[in-house]
Amino acid sequence: IDIVQEDLFLHIRVKNDNDSKNFSKELITKKDKENHGFGLKSIKRIIDQYQGTYSIENNEEYYEIKITLLLK
């Protein structure tokens, strides 16, 4: 996890190993896919609230989420 403030922006980067052979772009690795995904929904709501942006990279080796928020 990296968190850096640059002027009026807060940059957050979370990177972790992806130990799942069957990865999904939604970052869901649990068997019960129907009851997962609320974490990303919450992140998207916060990003909208603070006029931010995000990107997700997910492959067989790792997943990485980068978030930038505008500080007021």
C-alpha positions in Angstrom: 0.0 0.0 0.0 1.3 3.4 -1.0 -0.4 6.7 0.0 1.1 10.0 -1.2 -0.3 13.5 -1.0 0.8 15.8 -3.9 -0.6 19.3 -3.7 -4.4 18.9 -3.6 -4.4 15.3 -4.6 -4.2 12.1 -2.6 -2.8 9.1 -4.5 -3.5 5.6 -3.1 -2.0 2.4 -4.7 -2.8 -1.1 -3.4 -1.0 -4.0 -5.0 -1.2 -7.6 -4.0 -0.3 -11.0 -5.4 -3.0 -12.8 -7.3 -2.9 -16.4 -6.1 -6.0 -17.4 -8.0 -5.7 -19.4 -11.2 -9.1 -18.2 -12.4 -8.9 -14.4 -11.9 -11.7 -12.0 -12.9 -11.5 -8.4 -13.9 -13.9 -7.6 -11.1 -11.3 -8.9 -8.6 -13.7 -11.6 -7.4 -12.0 -14.8 -6.4 -14.5 -16.3 -4.0 -16.8 -19.2 -4.9 -19.9 -17.2 -3.9 -19.6 -14.5 -6.6 -23.1 -13.3 -6.0 -22.4 -11.8 -2.6 -19.1 -10.1 -3.4 -18.2 -6.8 -5.0 -19.4 -4.4 -2.4 -15.9 -3.2 -1.7 -15.4 -1.9 -5.2 -18.9 -0.3 -5.1 -17.9 1.6 -1.9 -14.7 2.7 -3.5 -16.5 4.0 -6.6 -19.0 5.9 -4.4 -16.1 7.6 -2.5 -14.3 8.4 -5.7 -17.4 10.1 -7.1 -17.9 12.0 -3.8 -14.3 13.4 -3.9 -14.1 13.9 -7.7 -11.5 11.2 -8.0 -10.3 8.7 -10.5 -9.3 5.0 -10.3 -7.8 2.3 -12.4 -7.5 -1.4 -11.9 -4.9 -3.8 -13.3 -5.5 -7.5 -12.8 -3.6 -10.4 -14.3 -2.4 -13.8 -13.3 0.5 -12.4 -11.2 -1.0 -9.5 -9.3 -3.8 -7.0 -9.0 -3.3 -3.3 -8.5 -5.8 -0.5 -7.7 -4.7 3.1 -8.2 -6.9 5.9 -6.7 -6.6 9.6 -6.9 -8.8 11.9 -4.8 -9.1 15.7 -4.9 -8.6 17.1 -1.4 -10.7 20.1 -0.5 
